[in-house]
Amino acid sequence: MPKKSVLFVCTGNIFRSISAEYALRKFLQEKKEEWKVDSAGTVAKPWDMHPKTKETLQKLGIKKTQHKPRKLNKTMLQNYDVIIAMGQDHKDFIRDTFRHKNVILFNELALNKNSSVKDVDPNWERKENVDSKIENTIKYIFLNTPRIYKNISERFYLFQDLVAGEKKHRQGFPFIKLYETKSSVSFMSIDIPPKEDGHILVIPKKRHADLSEIPKKTLAEMNQSVQQIGKTLMKEHGGYNILLNNGTDAGQYIFHTHFHIIPRMYNDGIQIEVWDHKNISKKNFLKINKRLKKQIRKTK
C-alpha cells in the first residue's frame, strides 16, 4: 500500500506548519510508523525561524531545527493525501487559488472546531509576550498531535486499512466483505439505524476523497454493487435508501468516497434527511435550472 502522506500549510512555513510537521514526525517515529510528512507556506519567503521557536522545538525533543521555507504550489497539493491548513485563511487560499477542495483545518481534526491555530504577529519585536505566545502555540500543536494522528487514521485511511486487513472495526468487530468487484468492495458498518438490521457501505478499494475523482470503470462497478445488494435487500425489505455525503459541508466525515445503503421497512422511524422546503416562484425555478444547466455543460 502507498505510504500515507500529510502536508501542513501556514503562511511563512517558519512557525505553525513546521511545528506541526516536526510534532507528527516525532509522534510517528515513536510509534515506528513511516508516513510522508511535510509542510509549506502560502507566502514562504526566505525568513528565519524566531529564536524562541527553535528553543521551544528543541525542548520538545526536536534536535534538528534547520529549515528552509517551502512555498506551496499545485504539484505539492496533488502529491499528498491529507492537506491540513493551520488557519482558515490558508484553507481559503488553497481553495481559491488552486481550486483544491480537500483541505481540512488543524483544529477541525484535533478538536472538531472550525477555528485557526493561534498565530503571532510577524512584527515580533513590537509585541508584548511574544516568547510566551510562541511557546504556547507550539505546545498546543504538540499536545494535539495524538488526536491529529488518530483522526487522520480514521477519517482518511480507515477504509483502506480495513480492505488491506491492517485494521478491524471498532471494538474488534471483523471486516467482512459482502460483495466484491475488481475495484470495489461492499461491507456492513457497525453503526446500525434503530429498527433495522443492516447498514452497508460500498467503496472503491483505492481511496478517492471526492466522487468526481473516481474513474468511470470503478464507479460503474460501485453502481453494479449497489444494484446487486439492493436487489437482494428487496427480498426481505420494502425498500432502501442510497446516500452519499460528498464534501464536509454535506456531512462527509470519512474522506474515502462511499455509498450508504440503508434497508427500509414501512414506519421504521428512520429519518434520513429532514429540511424545510422553501416556496419558489416559477420564474426563479426556471432561472436556477438555466444556471445549473450552464454550469454542468462547463464541467464536462
N, C-alpha and C positions, 0 to 999 in steps of 0.2 A: 504494500500500500504506500502511496506517495507520502513524503514527510509532511506533517502538519505545519502550517505556516501562518505567522501573525505579524502584522505591521502596525505599529503605534504612530500616530500623527499628531503633531502640535504645530506651533508657529516657527520657532527658530531651531528646533531639534537640539537644544542645549539644556533643557530643563525637564519638562514633564514627560515628553515621549521617550527621551533617552533614559530617564529614571525608570519608566515602565518597562522598557526593553531590558535593562540590567536586572530589574526585580524578577521578571518572568524567567529570564535565562538562569538566574541563581536558583529559583524555585525548581525549575525543570532539571537542573544539574543534580540537585539534592534528591529528586525523585528518580534520577537516572533515566530520563526520557529525552529523546532527541527531537526537537522541533526547530524549525527555521524561525528565528525571532529577530526582527529589525525595527528601526524607527526612521522617521523622516519629518521634514518640516515644510509647511506651505510657503515659507519665505527662505529660511535656512541660509542666511548669509554667513560668511566666514567669521562668526563670532566665537569667542571662547566661553567655556562654562564659568559661571561665577565660582570663586574660591570656596564659598560655603556649600555649593552643590557638590563639588569634588570631595570636600571634607565629610559631608553627610553620607555620601555614597560609600566612601571608604569605611566609615564607622559601621555601616550596614553590611560590610563584607565584600564590597566590590574593590578588588585590588587594582585593576587597571581602569583608569578613568580618562585615558587619552581618547579623544573623539573628534572626528571631523564631521560637521553638519552635512546632511544629505537633503537635497531639495526634492520634494515629491514630484513625480511625473506619472503619466498614464501607464507606462510599462510596469512600474512598481505595483500599481493597483491591480494589474492583471496577474501579477506573479505571486500574490498572497491570497490565502483562503479567507483570512479574517482581517478586516481593516477596522482598527479601533481609534476613534477620534478622542483626544483628551478634552476638547471643548466643543460646544455647539457651533462656534464659528468655523472650526475645522471641518466638521461634518457638512455644514452648508457649503463651504468652499469646494469640497470634493464632489458633492452632488452638482453644484452649479457649473464648475469649471470643467470637470471631466465626465459629467453625466454618469457617475458611478453611484449606483443606488445602495449597494450592500455595505453600508457603513453603520457602525454602532458606537455609542458613547461608552467611555470607560465606566462612568457611573451607572449607565444602563445595565452593564454586565455585572458590576460589583454590587450595586445596591438597588437595582431596578428603579432608578431615579433618572429623570430626564434633566440632568444638570451637568455643569462643567467642573473639571478638576481645577481648583484654585490656582491662578497664575500669580506671578509677582510682576509689578510694573517694570518694564525694561530700563527705565531710568533709575537703576538700582540705588545709586548713591544719594538720590534725592528723597528716598522714602525711609520712614522710621521702621524699626523692627524687621528689616529686610532679612537678616540672618535667620531669625526665628520663623518667618513666613516660609522661607525656602526649606528649612528643616522640617517644618510641619507638613508641607505638601509632599515632600519625598517620603516621609514616614507614612503618610496616608496611603501613598501608592504602594509601598511595600506591604503595609498591613492588609490591603485589599487584594493583593496578588493571588492568594489561595482561592478567593472567590472568583477572580478573573479566570483562573485555570479551570476551576470546576464548571463554570458556566460556558466557557468556550468548549470544553469537552462535551457538555450536554447539548448545547444549542447549535453547534456546528458539526460535531463529529460523532454523536451518539449513534445515528443510524448506520454510518459507515462501519463503526466498531461492532455493532450488532451483526451486520452482514458478514464481516470478516471473522466473527467468532471471538473477538477480543473482549467483549463485554456481554453481560446479561442484563435483563430488565432490572428495575429497582427490586430490592428485597430478594434477589436471586432468582426471580421468575425466568424460565427459559425462553429463548428466542426460537420460535417455531415457524418455519416457512410454510405458509398455507398454499401459496401458488407462486410459481417462479417462471420467468422467461429468461432469455439470454441477458437482457439488460435491466430487468426489473424484478422486484420481489415484493410479495404481499405477506403481511403478518398481523397478528392480533395485538392491539395495545392493551396494557393492563388497566387503563382508565376506561371503565365501562359506564355508560349512561345509566341512570336509575331505570328500573323496569325493563332492562334489556340484558342480553347475554352475549353481546358482541360489539366490537369497535375495531374495524380492520383498516390498516394503513397500506397504501400502495406507493412504493418509492422507486426511483431509479437507483441502481446499485452504485453508480458514480454520483457523488454529491453535486447537485446544481441548486444554488440558493434561490433562483428565480425561475418561474415556469418558462419564460421566454428563452432561457439558456439551454433547455433540454433539446437534444437532437430529435428530429422528426421520427426516426425509427424507434428510438427509445420511448417517445411519447405515445406512439402507436401501440407499443407493447403494453404500456401502462393502461391505455384505454381498453385494450383487449382483456387485461386482467380485471379491470373494473366491471366490464361486461360479463365475464365468466363468473366472477364472485357474486355479482348482482343476480344473475340467473339462478345461482344456487340458493341464495338467500330467499328468493321469491317462493321457494317450495314450502317454506315454513313461516314466512312473514308477509305482511300486507304491502310492504314497500320498503324503500331505503332512501337515505339521503346521501348525496355525494358532496363533499365540502373540500375547498382549497383556500387556505389563508395565504395570500401572496403579498409579502411586504409587512413590515412592522405595524404600519398604520391600519392594516387589515387584520391584525391579531396574530401574525406569524411569529411563533416563538422559536421553533427549530428551523435553522437555515439550511434545510435539505428538503427540497420541494416534495410534498406528499399529498395524496388524496386521502380523505377520510371517507369510509363507508360505514354508515350507521343504520343497522337494521331497524325497522319500524313496525309497530302494530297500532291499530286504531286506539285513540285515547290513552296512549302510553305516557303522556305528561311531559315528553321531551320537547323542549323549545330550542330549536336550532338557532334561530335569529329573530329578534323582535325589534322593530323600529317604527317610529311614527311616520306615516306616509303624508307628505305634503301635497296639497292640491296644486295642479299646474294647468295653465291655460293651453289651449290648442296651439296658439302662436309660439309659446315657449317650448312646447313639446316638439314642434317642427324645427325650431331653432337649435335645440340640443341635438336632435337627430342629424341635422345638417353638419353641425360642428364635429360630432363623433365620426360621421362617415368620412369627412375630410381628413381627420387625424388618422383613422385606420388606413386609408389609402397611402398616406405618407410613410407609415411604418412597415409597409410590405417589404 
